Amino acid sequence: MDLFLQLLVNGIVNGSHYALLGLGFGLIFGTTGIVHFAYGPVYTLAAYATWALVALLGLPLIAAAGGGIVIAAAIGVASYLLLYKPFVDRQAPTFVVLIASLGLFIVLENTVGIVFGTDKKVVDVSPDIFLMGPVVFTELQLWQIGALIIVGGGLAAFLRLTSYGKAVRAMTDNADMARVIGIDTGKVSMLVFALGSAIAAIPAILILMKDGGVPNMGFIAVFVAFLAVVVGGVGSLIGAVIGGFLLGLVENVGMWQIPTEWQSTIAFFVLFLVLLFRPQGLFKGT
């Protein structure tokens, strides 16, 4: 039972991380319809930008984290304007945009390796360790959970209470109708690429503080984000969060009875079951 409780806590922490990734990816995918696989390298670049601001420029970690978030948002907007928008304006087929996204993924990931090297980048953080009965957790793990609560709550308020948020919801429901009623869908697309990339930067920075950063760290990030969105339901941000939590919990709690080497397979199994019995995902709508 002690092992089960520890795995449950680990699942909640990992689920919070996955849910944040799914939230950013789902915001972009659900609003624009673009499968932004380059979301992974943007995640990586946010971590590396934070490391560079700390290690090379000597900024405090909080300031460097803010810089990493801003840089990620800028890269997200640049990705849309320089790569995706020309295809969208020409009404290119979806698979063409998908291939372009995969190409950008490869270019950005290799650029990180060339510029920064392939060694692990770390920042000097000494989080407190807490013991609650048989369960052990760290201060960074609490930050991962807190980040989801703060970002999720802030995004929900933005979508419900602001004019731009309502425009995002309208475009998610029906992009053509949003365009007909006068919503600038290009500007909304830029906004969601900025917001989604900024959201991705937060778990990236926390992972940098926890485990360090490597050039290929974005592959797992975008893979998990995509799974969370598909399981939760494309177009549903609540679904993306719940899908992320489900993946984190099933992966970790499943290790109670399943060998560790099967952990990554569990995510595929969950995806298979969802697609088999509910191909539209667990939830629909924003």
C-alpha positions as CSV (number, residue, x, y, z in Angstrom):
1,M,0.0,0.0,0.0
2,D,2.9,2.4,0.7
3,L,4.2,1.8,-2.8
4,F,0.7,2.4,-4.2
5,L,0.4,5.8,-2.4
6,Q,3.8,6.9,-3.6
7,L,3.0,5.9,-7.2
8,L,-0.3,7.8,-6.9
9,V,1.4,11.0,-5.8
10,N,3.9,10.5,-8.6
11,G,1.0,10.1,-11.0
12,I,-0.6,13.3,-9.9
13,V,2.7,15.2,-10.3
14,N,3.4,13.7,-13.8
15,G,-0.3,14.2,-14.7
16,S,0.0,17.9,-13.9
17,H,3.1,18.1,-16.1
18,Y,1.3,16.3,-18.9
19,A,-1.9,18.3,-18.5
20,L,0.1,21.6,-18.9
21,L,1.6,20.3,-22.1
22,G,-1.7,19.2,-23.3
23,L,-3.3,22.5,-22.5
24,G,-0.8,24.5,-24.6
25,F,-0.8,22.0,-27.5
26,G,-4.6,21.7,-27.4
27,L,-5.1,25.5,-27.4
28,I,-3.1,25.7,-30.7
29,F,-4.5,22.6,-32.3
30,G,-8.1,23.1,-31.3
31,T,-8.2,26.8,-32.4
32,T,-6.1,26.7,-35.6
33,G,-6.4,23.1,-36.7
34,I,-2.6,23.0,-37.1
35,V,-0.8,19.9,-35.7
36,H,2.1,21.9,-34.3
37,F,4.7,19.1,-33.8
38,A,7.3,21.8,-33.5
39,Y,5.7,22.5,-30.2
40,G,8.3,20.0,-28.9
41,P,11.4,22.0,-29.9
42,V,9.8,25.2,-28.6
43,Y,9.5,23.5,-25.3
44,T,13.2,22.6,-25.5
45,L,14.2,26.1,-26.5
46,A,12.3,27.6,-23.5
47,A,14.4,25.4,-21.2
48,Y,17.7,26.2,-22.9
49,A,16.9,29.9,-23.0
50,T,16.3,29.9,-19.3
51,W,19.6,28.0,-18.7
52,A,21.5,30.4,-20.9
53,L,20.1,33.4,-19.1
54,V,21.2,31.9,-15.8
55,A,24.5,30.3,-16.7
56,L,25.8,32.7,-19.3
57,L,24.3,36.1,-18.3
58,G,24.0,35.5,-14.5
59,L,20.3,36.4,-14.2
60,P,18.3,35.3,-11.2
61,L,16.4,32.1,-11.9
62,I,13.0,33.9,-11.6
63,A,14.0,36.5,-14.1
64,A,15.5,33.9,-16.4
65,A,12.3,31.8,-16.3
66,G,10.3,34.9,-17.3
67,G,12.7,35.5,-20.2
68,G,12.4,31.8,-21.2
69,I,8.6,32.1,-21.3
70,V,8.8,35.3,-23.4
71,I,11.3,33.8,-25.8
72,A,9.1,30.7,-26.2
73,A,6.1,32.9,-27.0
74,A,8.1,34.8,-29.6
75,I,9.3,31.6,-31.3
76,G,5.7,30.3,-31.4
77,V,4.5,33.5,-33.1
78,A,7.4,33.4,-35.5
79,S,6.6,29.7,-36.3
80,Y,3.1,30.7,-37.3
81,L,4.0,33.8,-39.3
82,L,6.9,32.4,-41.2
83,L,5.9,28.8,-41.7
84,Y,2.2,28.1,-41.1
85,K,0.5,31.3,-42.2
86,P,1.7,31.1,-45.9
87,F,0.3,27.6,-46.1
88,V,-3.0,28.6,-44.4
89,D,-3.4,31.6,-46.7
90,R,-2.9,29.3,-49.7
91,Q,-5.4,26.8,-48.3
92,A,-2.7,24.1,-48.4
93,P,-3.8,20.5,-47.6
94,T,-3.5,19.5,-43.9
95,F,-0.8,16.9,-44.7
96,V,1.4,19.5,-46.3
97,V,1.2,21.7,-43.1
98,L,1.9,18.6,-41.1
99,I,5.0,17.8,-43.1
100,A,6.2,21.4,-42.7
101,S,5.7,21.1,-38.9
102,L,7.8,17.9,-38.8
103,G,10.5,19.7,-40.9
104,L,10.5,22.6,-38.4
105,F,10.7,20.1,-35.6
106,I,13.9,18.5,-37.0
107,V,15.5,21.9,-37.9
108,L,14.9,23.4,-34.4
109,E,16.0,20.3,-32.5
110,N,19.2,19.9,-34.5
111,T,19.9,23.6,-34.1
112,V,19.7,23.3,-30.3
113,G,22.2,20.4,-30.4
114,I,24.6,22.3,-32.7
115,V,24.5,25.6,-30.8
116,F,24.4,24.3,-27.2
117,G,26.0,20.9,-27.6
118,T,24.5,17.5,-26.6
119,D,25.5,17.5,-22.9
120,K,22.8,18.0,-20.3
121,K,22.3,21.5,-19.1
122,V,21.4,22.0,-15.4
123,V,20.7,24.9,-13.1
124,D,21.6,25.0,-9.4
125,V,18.4,24.3,-7.5
126,S,18.1,22.7,-4.1
127,P,14.4,22.0,-3.5
128,D,13.1,21.1,-0.1
129,I,12.0,17.5,0.4
130,F,8.8,16.7,2.3
131,L,7.8,13.5,4.0
132,M,4.1,12.8,4.7
133,G,3.7,9.3,6.1
134,P,5.1,6.9,3.6
135,V,5.0,9.4,0.8
136,V,8.0,11.5,-0.3
137,F,7.7,14.6,-2.6
138,T,9.7,17.6,-3.3
139,E,9.1,21.4,-3.5
140,L,9.5,21.2,-7.3
141,Q,6.8,18.6,-7.6
142,L,4.5,21.0,-5.7
143,W,5.4,23.7,-8.1
144,Q,4.4,21.4,-11.0
145,I,0.9,20.9,-9.5
146,G,0.6,24.6,-8.6
147,A,1.6,25.7,-12.1
148,L,-1.2,23.7,-13.6
149,I,-3.7,25.3,-11.1
150,I,-2.5,28.8,-11.8
151,V,-2.2,28.5,-15.5
152,G,-5.4,26.5,-16.0
153,G,-7.4,29.0,-13.9
154,G,-5.8,32.0,-15.6
155,L,-6.5,30.6,-19.1
156,A,-10.1,29.7,-18.2
157,A,-10.7,33.3,-16.9
158,F,-9.1,34.7,-20.1
159,L,-11.3,32.6,-22.4
160,R,-14.5,33.4,-20.5
161,L,-14.1,37.0,-19.6
162,T,-12.1,38.8,-22.3
163,S,-13.0,39.7,-25.9
164,Y,-9.9,38.0,-27.3
165,G,-10.7,34.9,-25.2
166,K,-14.3,34.9,-26.7
167,A,-12.8,35.2,-30.2
168,V,-10.6,32.2,-29.5
169,R,-13.6,30.2,-28.4
170,A,-15.6,31.3,-31.4
171,M,-12.7,30.3,-33.8
172,T,-12.5,26.9,-32.0
173,D,-16.2,26.3,-32.5
174,N,-16.2,27.3,-36.2
175,A,-13.3,29.1,-37.8
176,D,-15.3,29.9,-41.0
177,M,-18.2,31.4,-39.1
178,A,-15.8,33.4,-36.9
179,R,-14.3,34.9,-40.1
180,V,-17.7,35.7,-41.5
181,I,-18.7,37.7,-38.4
182,G,-15.6,39.8,-38.6
183,I,-13.1,38.1,-36.2
184,D,-9.5,38.5,-37.4
185,T,-8.6,34.8,-37.4
186,G,-5.0,35.5,-38.3
187,K,-4.6,37.7,-35.2
188,V,-6.3,35.1,-33.1
189,S,-4.0,32.4,-34.5
190,M,-1.0,34.5,-33.6
191,L,-2.4,34.9,-30.1
192,V,-2.9,31.2,-29.5
193,F,0.5,30.3,-30.8
194,A,2.0,32.9,-28.3
195,L,-0.1,31.6,-25.4
196,G,0.3,27.9,-26.2
197,S,4.1,28.3,-26.5
198,A,4.3,30.3,-23.3
199,I,2.3,27.6,-21.5
200,A,4.8,24.9,-22.9
201,A,7.7,26.9,-21.5
202,I,6.5,26.6,-17.9
203,P,6.7,22.7,-17.6
204,A,9.9,22.9,-19.7
205,I,11.5,25.2,-17.1
206,L,10.4,23.1,-14.2
207,I,11.8,20.0,-15.9
208,L,15.1,21.9,-16.4
209,M,15.2,22.6,-12.7
210,K,14.3,19.1,-11.8
211,D,16.1,16.8,-14.3
212,G,18.2,19.2,-16.6
213,G,17.7,19.8,-20.3
214,V,18.8,17.8,-23.3
215,P,18.3,18.6,-27.0
216,N,15.8,15.9,-27.7
217,M,13.6,16.5,-24.6
218,G,10.9,18.0,-26.8
219,F,10.1,14.7,-28.5
220,I,8.5,13.2,-25.3
221,A,6.8,16.6,-24.6
222,V,5.0,16.9,-27.9
223,F,4.2,13.1,-27.9
224,V,2.6,13.3,-24.5
225,A,0.8,16.6,-25.4
226,F,-0.6,15.1,-28.6
227,L,-1.8,12.0,-26.7
228,A,-3.4,14.1,-24.0
229,V,-5.3,16.1,-26.6
230,V,-6.5,13.1,-28.6
231,V,-7.6,11.2,-25.4
232,G,-9.3,14.3,-24.0
233,G,-10.9,15.3,-27.3
234,V,-9.7,17.8,-29.8
235,G,-11.2,21.3,-29.1
236,S,-11.7,20.6,-25.4
237,L,-9.1,22.2,-23.1
238,I,-10.7,20.6,-20.1
239,G,-10.4,17.3,-22.0
240,A,-6.7,18.0,-22.6
241,V,-6.1,18.5,-18.9
242,I,-8.0,15.4,-17.9
243,G,-6.3,13.4,-20.7
244,G,-2.9,14.5,-19.3
245,F,-3.9,13.5,-15.8
246,L,-5.2,10.2,-17.0
247,L,-2.0,9.4,-18.8
248,G,0.1,10.4,-15.8
249,L,-1.9,8.4,-13.3
250,V,-2.2,5.3,-15.5
251,E,1.5,5.3,-16.3
252,N,2.6,5.6,-12.7
253,V,-0.1,3.6,-10.9
254,G,0.2,0.9,-13.5
255,M,3.8,0.3,-12.4
256,W,2.3,-1.1,-9.1
257,Q,1.7,-4.4,-10.9
258,I,3.4,-3.9,-14.3
259,P,7.2,-4.0,-14.9
260,T,8.8,-0.5,-15.3
261,E,10.0,-1.2,-18.8
262,W,6.3,-1.3,-19.9
263,Q,5.6,2.2,-18.6
264,S,5.8,3.9,-22.0
265,T,3.6,1.3,-23.6
266,I,0.8,2.1,-21.2
267,A,0.2,5.5,-22.9
268,F,-0.3,3.7,-26.3
269,F,-2.7,1.3,-24.7
270,V,-4.8,4.1,-23.2
271,L,-4.9,5.8,-26.6
272,F,-5.9,2.6,-28.3
273,L,-8.8,2.0,-25.9
274,V,-10.0,5.6,-26.3
275,L,-9.9,5.5,-30.1
276,L,-11.6,2.1,-30.1
277,F,-14.5,3.0,-27.8
278,R,-14.7,6.8,-28.1
279,P,-12.8,8.0,-31.1
280,Q,-13.9,11.6,-30.6
281,G,-12.1,11.7,-27.2
282,L,-13.5,11.9,-23.7
283,F,-14.8,15.5,-24.1
284,K,-15.9,17.8,-26.8
285,G,-16.0,21.6,-27.0
286,T,-13.9,24.3,-25.1
